[in-house]
């Protein structure tokens, strides 16, 4: 049977909403592998397949308007930076592509995938809540885009006090202090002419005043499908030392209190407890039961306390977009005759 002289590019998958992992605002697009001609017969094993993926602002896909996202790739995924490829923020672009055989045969262009290029909505930064004098810590920045996605970014960092300095990489370095000294870190991030500013307070700890260190590596995950109520899990590393570097004695008990807030600065009056004085290093919670609204931006933090009464500073905040879908409907209804 004579084969058709064109091949079929499978539909592009709507993966443009997924951010990449670099410090730029990258996006990833995927598509299904092509294995057959348009008449359904398989492509010969001695012919290799590559793909060309394009974007354009022209809904008609005129040939001179097509701009490459990736060319001659044998992969079925590609990552790109919208700004570097020239996509205007806030506009709609059309993504299409074609399959190319090693014989030179090409498919027609696949039906377009429409994508609204997201604009910058907000910026959040995370810094250590405290650093010992003479130590360094890393601040990070996260951008929130109009499509609800969040990506790590590299802002312009600043810190104006005489007690610390911060580099372009977000590394905050402290100097000696006489008594605990708060400093303010500021980050400005600009995308397509839109600038968002965020700030965080870091306490520089006078090492002559010893307290327990704050919990590290706070993470949030879920919903957890194995549970009927689909809870979210907040977890952190156990605290094992004091700010002077000495270990906590094995006879000393450490407990933890976890909080959530809508205030990115973690003001004490805004903190709402998820758990208080627990001995575990994790807590499950239901966003709806806690009063969190769907799609709301919240921040989590944890504080440790030892049995001698020493409190840690708050941990670095973790931003999270609430994913609860509201309360469950009533179940198992019945009318009982008395």
Beta strands, then each sheet from edge to edge (+ up, - down):
strand 1: 12-13
strand 2: 26-31
strand 3: 49-56
strand 4: 67-73
strand 5: 77-81
strand 6: 92-101
strand 7: 113-116
strand 8: 120-126
strand 9: 130-132
strand 10: 136-138
strand 11: 140-145
strand 12: 150-153
strand 13: 156-158
strand 14: 164-166
strand 15: 171-174
strand 16: 181-191
strand 17: 194-205
strand 18: 219-221
strand 19: 232-235
strand 20: 254-261
strand 21: 272-278
strand 22: 282-285
strand 23: 297-306
strand 24: 318-321
sheet 1: 1+ 2- 5+
sheet 2: 4+ 3- 6+ 7-
sheet 3: 8+ 11- 12+
sheet 4: 9+ 17+ 16- 13+
sheet 5: 10+ 15- 14+
sheet 6: 18+ 19- 22+
sheet 7: 21+ 20- 23+ 24-
end
